[in-house]
Amino acid sequence: ADPCVLVDWLLSKQWHDLDTLHQSLWQGLFAQPHKAA
């Protein structure tokens, strides 16, 4: 396999996982009522 393709796949998978984590964190924050201190 082409190393460049493998690197691209790993990076895209990593960023996808980060984006999913970020969305779940935001949903978790806004799911709970919270007030700015």
N, C-alpha and C positions, 0 to 999 in steps of 0.2 A: 504493500500500500504506500501511496505517496505521503511522506511525512508532513508535507504542507496541508494536505487534505485532512490528515489525522489531527493536526494542530487546530485547524479551522473548526473541525467537528467538536473537539474538546472545548474550545473557547465558546462556541455557540451554545453548547450544552450548559457550560458553566454560567454564562450570562442568562440563559433561560431560567436556570434554577435560581439565580439571584433575583431575577425579575419576579418569579413566582413567590419567592420568600418576601420580597418587598411588598407585593400586593397583599399577601396574607397578613403582614404586619400592619399595613394601613387599615385593612378591613377590621383587624382586631382592635386597633385604636378607636376607630369610628363606631365599632359595634357597642362599645361601652360609653356611657355618658361621662364626660370628663370636663372639668372647668379649668381654664387657664389660671395659673397661680398669679 
